[in-house]
Amino acid sequence: MKYTQLTKEQFEELHEEFAVFLAAQSIDVKEWEKIKKDKPELADKELNIFSDFVWEKVLSKANYLEHISSDTLNLFKCNKNDMQRIVVKVNKKGFNLLEDAGFNWFLDNSKDENIEYLKGKKAYKKERNIEIFELIQQGAIVAKGELFEGILKIIGSES
């Protein structure tokens, strides 16, 4: 298995897609129930194959990731051959980016001396989707990119 098996909730959410996946293998509902009962290892293998298929599709479409903690923004732009990263570190006592007030303060005071910006780029050492998946496993979420692009405009070429 390349990634991780989807959760029960994720399978429930994707039940129609899973039914199509099984149908493509000529497995109907009755056959699936029989496989689950009589051959649980085969059922698990099918679940793993479907999980990898879903993850591959999601990761291939992921262009931006965000990981936000109380005082740090880690923003990633996932290009074809490399990944760009912006790190925003707020060195202000009692500050919390996870709260609306803290995040709004940051937006209103983006040039404050208590804010550090770092920008970098690296080529993928592993397969692109594997590296994206590893970041998701560490807590990053797939994003639309507005935050990355907005902060890139703020810092421009100064970092």
URLINLIN-V213230 format. One line per field, one symbol per residue. burial: # if it has 24 or more other ideal C-beta (glycine too) atoms within 12 Angstrom, else .. A space follows every 10 residues. Layout:
# URLINLIN-V213230
burial=???
This chain:
# URLINLIN-V213230
burial=..#..#.... ...#...#.. ##....#... .#........ ..#..##.## #####..##. .#######.. ########.. ..######.# ....#.#... .#...#...# ....#.#.#. .......##. ######...# .##...##.. ##.##....
